């Protein structure tokens, strides 16, 4: 009888160790706001890189 109880106790101890902490709503919202800010910064840097003046192609006179 004792061995069955010790196995069950060990199972409960391992379950407590492996139990993941639950995120609360405030923490989830903070992480989402940080993610949105990061995405906005990346888009802003990509826009500034794309709006750099591009070289104009050399016009050629096709009527010769």
N, C-alpha and C positions, 0 to 999 in steps of 0.2 A: 504494500500500500504506500509505503514511503517513497518508493522510486517514482510512482505515478505522480505524486504531488510535487516532487522536485522537478520533474520534467515540465509540469504545468507552470510552476513558479519561474523556471528558466524561460519558458515561452513568454510569460507576461513581462519579464524583465527586458527581453529582447524587443518586444513590441513597444515598450515605453521608450527604449533607446532609439528605435527606428521611426518613431512617430514624427511626422513632419509638422512644423508649426504652421498654423493657419494664418493667412494674411488677413488683416482687417481692411475695411473699405478705405480708410484714410491713407494707409500705406500704398494700396493699389492705385489710388488717385494720384498720389505724389509720383509714383513711378511712371504713370501714364503721362502726366504733365512734363516730366523730364524727357520722356521719349518724344513727345510732340515738339518740345523746344529743340531737341537735337535734330529732328527731321527738318524743322524750319530753318535752322542754321545751315544745314547741308544744302537745302534748296537755295538759300540766299547766296551761298558761295558758288554754287553751280550757275546761277543767273549772272553773277558778276563775271564769271569766266566766259560765259557764252556771249555776253554783250560787248566783249572787246572788239574793237574795229577789225574787220577782216580786210584782207588785201583785195583790191578791185582787180578783176582780170584785165589784161591788156587788150584794148580794143584794136581790132585789125580792120583795115580797109579791104573789103571784099571786092570792090569795084576797081579793077586795075586796068 
